[in-house]
Amino acid sequence: MRTKHCGLEMEFSWGIGQDYRRLLLSLLFLATWKVGSGQVRYSVPEEAKHGTFVGRIAQDLGLELAELVPRLFRVASKGRGDLLEVNLQNGILFVNSRIDREELCGRSAECSIHLEVIVDRPLQVFHVEVEVKDINDNPPVFPGTQKNLFMAESRPLDSRFPLEGASDADIGANALLTYTLSPSDYFSLEKPSYEERVKRLALVLRKPLDREEAPEIFLVLTASDGGKPELTGTVQLLVKVLDANDNAPAFDRTLYEVKLLENVPNGTLVIKLNASDLDEGLNGNITYSFSTDILPNVKSKFYIDPITGEIMVKGYIDFEESKSYEILVEGIDKGQPPLSGHCTVMVEVGDTNDNVPVMEFKSLSLPIREDAPLGTVIALISVSDLDSSVNGQVTCTLSPSVPFRLVSTFKNYYSLVLDSALDRETVANYEVGVTARDGGSPSLSATASVSVEVADVNDNAPAFAQPEYTVLVKENNPPGCHIFTVSARDADAQENALVSYSLVERRVGERALSSYVSVHAESGKVYALQPLDHEELELLQFQVSARDAGVPPLGSNVTLQVFVLDENDNAPALLLPGPGGGAGALSQLVARSVGAGHVVAKVRAVDGDSGYNAWLSYELQPAVGGARSPFRVGLYTGEISTTRALDEADAPRHRLLVLVKDHGEPALTATATVLLSLEDSGQAPKASSRASTGAADAEAALVDVNVYLIIAICAVSSLLVLTLLLYTALRCSAPPSEGACGPGKPTLVCSSAVGSWSYSQQRRQKVCSGEGPPKADLMAFSPSVPDSGDREDQQPATEESLSKIDREELCGRSLECSIHLEVIVDRPLQVFHGEVEVKDINDNPRRFLRQKQTLF
């Protein structure tokens, strides 16, 4: 660290006329800077003139003068304006405007100006601190130019009279003050030292005062600071000597008696007192006041005028509170020291009829049971009146329309007893008003009320809003899922209305009901303890019991019908030929001579779900390597047919992968492998015979399976439709319940065993997941049946499709032939698009090859 000192001393002198020699003022500027931690420090005295040198800031910061302008050298000061400035030509920091340390920092011991020096290219920031040095530019100042002091001529010697000192805005030695007093025979000045900060500046009386000799004394107090040159301030002290007070005030009498009626308004004159003083001036000027020994209740009731001596009422005067008041009054003159005289005023209060009856409820037997017998005592009432004679005689009456009455048991004592039967469920609380009226004229009355609470008795059983609820729950719910909440209301109160819920246990098949569902005892929430399976259990019906906590407890039951809704949780199952129809590949021999559209094999599959989730579609997976296969599969029939005539160029063996997919969300799939072997025409009949025999056996077995499947589906669907119709009829006469809403009008269309079966229902439902807005479901599926019944000339069973479909009339000789359908449902509005492919059959004699087709 290095330090440089730059000093500049300038001397100014001037004179005005021949008789003046003015003070030689020398101003020394000392600018000091240092570099430490990247900061430069300077110092400058306050009140320095404009242009005063502070420091060579550019040189001290290591900057070249030539680069100040190109690098945009600038100085910023936070909140200090433009006190300091830099000359960019020589890099010198100088004073730009007047610097007043007291204005800048007040009386703070440290005072500095922080500068931020910023240059660009590259950007650099330097911190510079300029300390502002204090000079003695503020003289001591007293609070005023003159101070008046009043002193009695009887004051003893060495009496002290505190004075307020002067203040100096400077700091340090410049603010160190000393005091001097002009010469006086009567007073001396007591000056505090810095070791005795408790002692204040004061005048001390050294000679007895005599008003006749010196009524006024003039003094000058001077304060000097420790600066160079020294500055001073003065204040004139005027001491006025006061006359001595040697006569006390005297009242006409020492005791005054006054009569006053109670309830008089505020401001009423009680008495006017008069005292006299033989002194003159202030010594004979008397001020009236209550004695300091007066009781607080007297001071709160009365007021005395300090000038006139009039005593007036300022509070409420009550005979029953106090029959008399003793007022101690003193008269004090304004002499120094003040003298006083005393007297007593006795105020007698006259009585009036101003008290209303007072009621008090005792021995309340509350609450009262709703089955309490007539005549039961509920409360004891006592009445009183502070007045006397007829003004104190009180009668009590009861408010009308309450099942109670008053019975007088003793003078001014009454019993409140039960007069008729109670029912808490009708009225749980009575506000009973009792009016007490005295015999005065005019009479005074008071009204009090008591709240009579009727205690509950367990006479109401819990009641459900409806006797039966229907709940729709999706299958495969998570264990412990909340599916419904039952709620019963008990008209009783407290523990008699505290309802607890439980299951009415029974057997569901071979298992207990409690293994399927549980109910929370307090909230009534019903939980499914295990995932429900639509294929195993479609309807679960049980009862929930609600019982209160009364003694004895009362209860009731409600029936819950839980319908388990189907979800897509079963993947399509392939029906392949072989023992048990197990998994494996379907092998088939195909003659090379078959033409386009010939059915060579059929993939059969079933789905354990129902409705839309059981509607299967078939899709042929692309061959490995992207080669185009000469085969295709029917979208909904699973029939594998040729897309063109086979020839010798086709491979002798074809391995086809058929993806079977249902229409659930998300869809589940299964993959069937079909192995096709191409044979020449000579070998085809024999192989076809063997294949036909195997296929006939498989189809016979499949017919049996599908017959049962169709019967089961129709039975379940009919049961579901019947249940929903019954549910709709019940819901029309009952309010909606939580977890289920009334179903819309169902539409059922059933065709023959080989046709299509559809079911559409608009309904709103809440399931355990609590998901989803109202949903309109459209479910359609075609059961897998033997291809022997899949013919376009099959007679349907529905009235909507009684006309015959002729493919040649509909599409001519086009290879693709389909009917596009738009299915529209409301609430909410939805549009579904369906496509029915019309298969060709050999119904024209010009066709050489007959083939079997399936009609949707």
N, C-alpha and C positions, 0 to 999 in steps of 0.2 A: 504494500500500500504506500502511495506517495501523496504528499500534500503540497499544494502551491498556495501562496498568499499573494494577493494583489491588493495594494492599498492606494488610496487616492485621497489626499487631504486638500480641501479647498477652504479658503478663508475669505469671508465677506465682511466689509465694514462700510457703514454709511452714516451720514449725519444730516440732520435737518436743523439749520440755523447755527448760531454760534454757541447757544447755551446747552446744546445737547451733544452728548457723546454716547453713542449707542453701544450696545453690547456687541462685542466681537463674537461672531458665531462661527465656530469651526465644525465642520461636518466631516467625519471620517467614515469612509466606506471600506468595509472589510469583506471581501468576497473569498470564500474558501470552498474548494471542491475536493472531493475525494472519489476514487473509484473503488468500489467494493461490492461484490455480488452483482455487478452490472449496473450500479446506480451512481450518479454524480450528484454531489451536494454543493450548494452555494448558500451564502447568507447575504442579506441586504437589510439596512435599517428601514423602518417605516417612514412615511412622509418624504421619501427620496424624490428628487425632482425628475421630471421627464428626461430621459436620455442617460440616466445614471448607469454607469458600467456595473454589470453583475458578474460576468465571466465569459471567457472564450469557449463557448459551448461546443463549437464545431471542432476546435483543436482538441478539447478534452475528450470528445467522443471518438477521436481518431478519424475524422472525416476531412477530406480535402475541400478547400473553398471552391475549387472549380466544379466540384460535383454536387454542390448543394442545390442549384437550380435544376440541372438535368435529373437528379434523383428525387425531385419534388420534396425537398426538405420542408417540414412543417411541424409546428408546435401546437399541442392541444392541452388545455387545462380544464379540468372538471369543475364547473361552476364558478370559476375565478375570472371569467370574462377575458379581457385583453390587458391584464395588469402588466405582463411581461411580453417582450417581443424580441425577435432575433433579426439582426441585420444580415441579409444573405450575401452581402458584398464582402464583409470581413468576419462573419461567423460569431459576432459578439452578442451576448444576451444583455438587454438593457431594460430599464424601467420605462413602461409605456404610459402608464396613468398612475394616479395617486393611490398609494397603498396605505390603508389605515388598519393597523394591527388590531385595535379594539373592535372595529367593525367586522374584521375578517374572522377573528378567533375569540372575541370576548375577553374573558379573564383567564383563558386557558394558558397554562405555563408553556406549552409547546405550540408553536404556530408556524406553519410552513405551507408553501404552494407546491403542489405536485404537478409536474409537467410530463407529457408523453411526447417524445420526439420520434417522428415517423419518417422514414426515407424508403423509396422504392428502388427496384432494380439493383439488387434484390431487396425484398421487403424486410426492413429491420425496425425494431421498436426499442427506444432507450428511455429509461426512467430517470428524471432529474427532479431533485427536491431542493427548493429555495426556501431557506429559513428566514422568517421576517423577525428582525430584532426590534425590541421595544425601545422607544426614546421617551423622555419625560415631556410629553406634549399635552397632558391633561392635569389641570390643577385640582386640588381637593375641593369638593362641593358639599355644602351643607343642605339639608332638606329645605330650608327657607332662609331668607335674608334677615329675618327678625323673629325672636321667640319671646313671648310674654310669660313671666313667672309671677304668680300671686302668692304672697307670704304674709301670714298673720304676724302682727308685732309681738305676739306672745310666744313665738317659736323659740325653743331652747337653743343654746349654743351647740355647735358641732352637728346641727341638723344637715342632712344631705338632700340635695335636689338633683336627681339624675338629669343628664343632658344627652342628647343624641349626637353622636360624632359625625364627622364628614366621611365621604367616600371618594376614592380615586380610581379612575378607570384603568390606570397603568398597572403594571405588575412588578414584583420584586422590590428593589430598593426605591424605585420611582413611586411606589404606593405605600411606603413606610411613613406613617403620619406621626407628627408631634404637635402638641397643643400648648398654647400660651394664653393667659388671661390678662386683660388690661388691669393696671394697678387699682386696688380697692381696699378700703379699711374694713368692709363688712364680710367679704367673701374671699375664699381661696379656691384654687382649682385642684381637684383630685383626679390624677391621670392614671389610667390603668397601664400596667406593664405587661409585656408579652408573657411573663411567667404567671401573671394573675389575670387570666382571661375572664374569670367570673366577675371581677370588679369592673363597674362601668365608670364612664366619665361623669363627674358630678361636681356641683358647687357645694362648698362646706361653709356654714355660717360661723364666722369667727368673732363677731361683735353683735350685741343685742340690737334689735331693730326698734326704731322709735318713729311712728307714723307722723307725729307732729314735727319731728326734726327733719326727716327725709322720707316723704311719701313715695318717691320713685328713685330708683338707682339704675344708671346706665352702665353696661359692661360690654366689652368687645372680646369675643373668643376667636382666636386665630389658629388655623391648622396649616402645617407646613409639611411637604413631602420630602423624601430623601434624594430626589433627583438633582442633577447638575445641568443647568441652573435650577435652583430651588423655586418651586411654585407654591403659592399660598392661597387660602380661602378664608373668609371671615363671616361671622354671624353676630348681629347685635342682640344683646340680652337686656330686656326691660323688666326690672323687678319692681312690682307694685306692692307696697306695704298696706295691709288691711287692718281695719279697726278691730279691737277685741270685743267679743260678745260676752256680756256679764249679766244678762237678764233672761230667764226662762219664760216660755209662754205659760198662761194660766187660763183654765176653763172656768165657766160660771159656777158649775157644780161638779162634784166628783162622781155622782151617780145620777143617771137619767133612766126613767122607767117609761116604756112605750108598749101599747097593746096593738096587735096586728092580726087580722083574720088570715087563715090559711088560704092557699090557692089564689092569692092576689097576683096580678100580672107583674112581669118584670118591669123595672123602672119606677115602681111605687115608692114614694118618699116615706121613709121611716121617721127621721128626725134630722134637723139641721143644727150642727154644733157651732159654737163660737168661742174662740180663745183670743187673748190679748197678750202683747209683748211690749214692755216699756222701752225697748231699744228702738233705734231708728235705722232706716235703710234696710239692707239685707238682714241685719240682726233682728229687725222687727217683722220681717216677712215670714208668715207661718205656713207650713205645709202639713195637711192632715193625712194620717195613715193609720191602718190597723197595727196593733202591737205585734211584735214577732212571737209573742206567747199566745196569740189567738188560736183557737181550735180550727182544724182544717175544714170542718163542716160549716162553720160560721163564715169563713173566708169564701166558700163556694156558694153561699146563699146571699151575701150582702156585698155591696160595693160602696166605697166612700170617695167623694170627690176631693182630690188633694188641695184644691183652691178654696172651694166654698164650704167644705166640711159637711155636705149633705150625704147622709147614709141612705142608699136605695136598695131595693130588692133586685137581685140578678139571677136567683135560682128558684127552684120550686119549693115553696113553704108548705110543709105537711105537718098537721097537728099530730097525726099518728106516729110520725117519725121523731119529732121533738116538740115538746110543749113550750119550751122557752129557749132563748139564745142569749148568751152573755158576750157582749162585744167590748173589747178593750181597745180604746182609741188613744193615740198620742199625737200631740201637735209639736212639730219640730221647726225651729227657725232656721234661717240660712246663714247664721253666723259661723265664725271660725274660732273655736270649735262650735258646732251647733249644739243648742240646748233644747230640751223638750219638756212638755207637760202632759199629764195623763188624766183620763176619765173613763168611767164604765157606763155602758148603755145596756139595760136589761129589756129584752123584747119578749112579751108574753103573747103566744100564738092562740087565737080563738078557733074553735072547732066548727066544721061544717060537714054535711052529709056528702062525702066525696069518695067513699070506698065501695067498690063492687064486691059481691060475694066471691069467695075463693073456694075452689073445689080441689079435692085431692083423692086420687084413686089408690086404694090400699088393698092388699091381699088379692091380687089378680090371679085367678085360676085359669090360665090360658096356656095352650089352646084348649078348647072344649071339644070332646069327642062328639061326632055326629050322631051317635046312638045314646047320648046322655039323657037321663030321664027328666021329665018336667019338674021344675022347682029347683034345679041345680043352681047353686050360688056361683056366679061368675066373678063378681067384684064387690068390694066394700067401698062406699063413697062417703067422704066426710066433707061438710061445707062449713064455712065460717065467714063472718063479716066483722070488721074492726069497728064499725059503728055500733051505737047502742039503741035501746028501746026498739021501736018499730023498724028503724033503719037497719037493725041487725037481725030481724026475723026473716029467715030464708025458706023458700019452697022450691022443690025440684020437679022438673018434668022431663019426659023422655021423647026422643024423636020418633015420629010415627013409622009404621011399616017395618018394624023389626020384631023378631020373635022373642022379645025380652020385656020385662017390666020392673019397676022400682018398688021396693018394699021398705017402709020406714021402720027402722029397728030401735032408734033412740033419738034424742034431740039432736038434729043436724047430722044424723047418720042414716045412710040408706044402703040397701043391698040390691044388686043387679042380678036377677034370677031369670032362668029359662022359662018361657011362657008357651012355646010350641015346638014341634019336632024340627030337627035340622037335617039337611042333606048337603054334604060338602060338594058333591058333584053338581048341584044346582047353584048354590052360593057358597063360596069357600071363605069369604071374609065379610064381616059386617062392620061398618063404621057407625058406632052408636054415639049419638049426640045427647048430652045431658045439659039442661039449662037450669041455672040457679038464679032466682029473682028475689030481691029484698022487698020490704014493705014500705020503703021511703016514697016520698012524693017530690019530684018524679022518681019512680023506682029505678034501680040499677040492676043489671043482670050480667051474668057471665055464662059462657058456653064452653064446654070441654067435650072432647070426643075420645073414645077408646076404640081401638081396633080389635075386634073379637075374631080370632082365627078359629076355624072349625077344623079339628083334627080328623084325619082320615081313618076310616075303618075299611078293612078289606072286604068290600061287598060287590066288587066288579071284577069279572074275569078278563084276561087279555083277549082282544078281538082283532082278527085280521080284516083287511079291507075287502077281501073276497074269499070264498071257500076253496078256490082252486086256482093255481097258476100254471102256465105253460112256459117252458124254458127250451130254447133252441141252442144246442151246444155242438160245435164242430168236434168231430172225432180227433183222436190223437192229441188231445189237449195235454199240456204239461201237468205233471202231478202237483196237487195242491192248488190248482187253478180255481179262482173265484168265478162261479157260474151264475149266481143269483143271490139276492138278499131278501129275506123275509122280514117283515116288520109287523108287529102287533102292538096295538095301543091299549093301555090300561087307564081307565078313567080315574083310578085312585091316585094317590100321591105317595112320594117317598118310597119306602121299601115295598109298599103295597103295589106300586106301579113299576117296580124294578122287574123287568121281564127277562127271563132266561129261556134259551131255545135248546132243543134236543131232538134227536131223531127218534121216530117211532120204529123200533127195530123190527125187521122181518127178514125172511129169506128171499134172495133173488137167485132162483135156480138152486145151485148147491152152495152158494156163498151167502154170507151175511151182508145186509145192506150197508153196514158200517165199513165194509171193505171197499165200497164204491165211492160213497160221499160222506161228508161230515158237515156239521153246522157249528159255527162259533156261538158259544153260549151267550155272549153279551151283545154282539153286533148283529146276529142273525145271518151272517154271511155263509152261504153254502159253498163248499169246496169239493171239487172232484179229486179224490185221493189218488187215482191212477188214470192213465190214459184210457179213454172210452173208445170202443171199436164199433163202428156202425155195422160191420159185418157180423159181429157177435151179439150186440145189444142195440136195438133201434129205439126202444122206449123204456125208460126207467121211471116208474111211478112209486112215490113214497110219501110219507106224511112227516111233518115237522110239528112238534109240540111246543107251545109257549106257555110258561107258567110264571106267576108272579112270586114275590118273596114274602107275601103276607102269611099270617097264621090264622086259620089254615090256608095253604096256598090254593089258588084257583088257576085253571088253565083251559086251553082250547087247542085244536089241531087245524092244520091247513094241508091240502094235498098239492104236491108238485109233480107235474108231468114233464120229464126231461126227454126231449127228442134229440137223438144223436144224429147229427147231419153228416153226410158222407163227405170224405175228402179223398183226394187222389193219392192213396197210400198203397195201392197194389199195382205192380207193374203187369203188363200183359203176359200171360202164360201161353206158351206154344203148345199146340196139340200135334205131336208128330207121330207117325205110325211106329209101331213097335210095342213091346211089352210095357204096359202102364202109360204109354204116351209120353215117356220121359224125354229128357234132352238128348239131342243128337242131330244128325243131318238127314234131310229128306232127299232120298235118291230116286231118280226117275229116268226111264229110258224114253228117248224121243226119236222118232223116225225122221230122217233127213228130208223126206218127201212132203212134210207138212207145209202148209201155206201160211201166209200172213194172218195174224189174229187167232191162230190155233192155241187153245189152252193146253199147256203141257203139264202143269202141276198147280197145286193150290196150297197156300200157307194158311193154316187155321190157328187161331189164338182166342183165348177168353181172358176177361178181366174181372177180378174179384170185386171191383167197385160197382157202383150203380150210376145210372143216369149218364150225364155228360162225361163223367170220369171213365165210363166203360165203353165209350164210343171209340172204336179202333180204326186206325188208318195204316196203310201199308206203303212202304217206299223202298224202291230198289236202290241199294248203295252203288256208287260208281265203281267200275272195275278198276283193278290195280293197273296203273300206267295210263289211265284215261281212255282205254280202248272202248269203242262203242259196242254195247251188247246187243245181240239180236232179240233180246227178250225184254219184256216189261211186266210190271205187276199192277193189278187193279187197285185203285186208291182205297176202296172200302171193301172189296171182295177178297183180296189176297190171291187172286188168280194170276198165275204166271202164263203169259201168252207170247207168241212170236210177233215181232214187229215187221218181219218180212219173211219171205220164203227162204228156207235153209238150203245151202248148197254144199258142194264138196270142199269149198275153201274154208268153211267154218271148222273150228277146232272140234275134235271129237268129244271133249269134256269141257263142261262149263260149271264154274263154282259161283253161285249167286248168293249175295248177302241181302236179306230182306229185313228192313227196319220196321218193326211193329210199334206204333206209338198211339197212346190214348190222347184224349182231349182235355185232360185235367190241367191244373195250373199249380206247379209246373208239370209238364207232360212227362210220363214215364215210358220207357221204351224196352223192347226186347229184340234180339237179333236172331233170325232164323237162317240157317245155311241150307241151300238147295243145290244138290249135285245133279246135273243133267248130263246124260251120256247120249251122244248121237249115234244111231245105228242105221245101217242101210235098210232099204225097204224089205229085203228078203228076211231079215232077222226081226224086223219090227213086230210082226203079228205074234210071234211066239213070246217075245219079251213083253209085248203089250198085254198079252193074255195073262202072263204072270203078274204084271204090274196091276192089271185091272182087278185080278183076284184079291191082291193085297189091299188095293185102294177100296174095293167094295167092303172088305172087312173093316177097314179103318173108318169108312164113311158110315157103316152101320153103327159102329160104336159111337161115332161122333153125333149121329142122329139122336141116339138115346141121350147123350149128354146135353145136347142143345134143347131137346124137348123139355128136359127137367129145368134147364136154365131159363127157357122162355116162360115156363109155368111159374117158376119162382119169381121172375122179374115182374110178370103181370100181377101175381098175388101181392107182392110187396108194394107195387105201385098202387094197386087198388086199395090196399090197407092205408097207405099214406094219404091218398086222395080222400078216403072216407074220414080219416082222422082230421085232416085239415078242414074238411067241410064241417065236421062236428065242432072243431075249434072255432071256426068262423061264426057259427051260430051262437056259441057261448060268448064270444068276444063282443058280439053285437049288443048283448045285454049287460056287459061288465066293462068297467073302465080299464084302460091299458095298464099293464103291469110292467115292472122292470124286467128286462132281459128278453122280452118277446113282444111282438106286435101282431095285430090281426092279419092273417094272410089275405091276399087278394083272391079274385075269382080264378079258380084253376081251370085249365083247358086240357083235356086228355084226348089223345088220338091214338088208337091202337089198330094196327092192321093185322093181316094174317101172320102166320108163323114165319113167313119169308119176307114180309113187308117191313116197313119201318115203324118205330114206336117213338112217339115224342110226348113231351110233358112240359108245359109252360106254366109258371106260377109267378105272380108278382107279389112279393112279400117284403116286409122289413123285419130285420132280426138283429138282436144283440147277442153276441157269443162271448165266450170267456175272454177272448183277446180284446174285446171292446172296440174292434176295428170297423171301419168302413161305413159309408153312407148307405142308404137303401139301395138294394141291388135287384135287378130283374134278371132272373135266370131263364135260359132256354136250353133244354137238354134234349138231344136227339141221338139215337144210336141204332145200329143195325146189328142184330145178333148174328153170330156166326152159325150158319146152318149149312147142310150139304148142298152142293151145287145143283143137285137134281131138282131143287125147288126154285132155283134162281132163274126164272124165265120172265121175259118181258111181257108175255101174254098171261101171266098169273093174275087172277082176278083179285083186286084189293078189297078190303073190308070197309074203307072210309068213303063217305058220301062226297068228299072233296075231289076224289080222283076216280070217278066211275067211267071216265072215257078211256078208250084204248089208245096206247102210245104206239105209233108206227114210225120206226126209225127212218125208213126210206122216204116216208112222206114228210118227216120233220127236217131231215138233214140231207136227203138225197144220197149221193155216193161219197160224201165227205168222210174221211177217216175218223175225225173227232165229231162227236155228237153229244151235246149236253143241254140241260135246261137250267137257266140261271134263276134263282129264287132270291127275293128280298123279304126278310122276316123283320117285322116292325113291332116293337113293344113300347108302351108308355110307362110313365111314372117310374124312372125317368125315361125320356125318349131315347131309344137305341135302335139301330138298324144293323141287322146281320145279313151277310151274303152267303148263299149256299149254291152249290152246283151239283146237279144230278146228271150223271153220265148215263146215256141210253146205250145199252149193249145190243149188238146185232145178233140175231138168231137166224138159223137157216129156214126162213119161212117163204122163200122164193125158189121155185123149181129150177131156175137157171143156175142156182148155186150148187156145185158139186159136193162141197164139204159142209157137213152139219157140225154145229158147235153149240155148247151150252152157255147161256148168259145169265147175268144176275141183274135184277131190276131194283133200283132204289126208289 
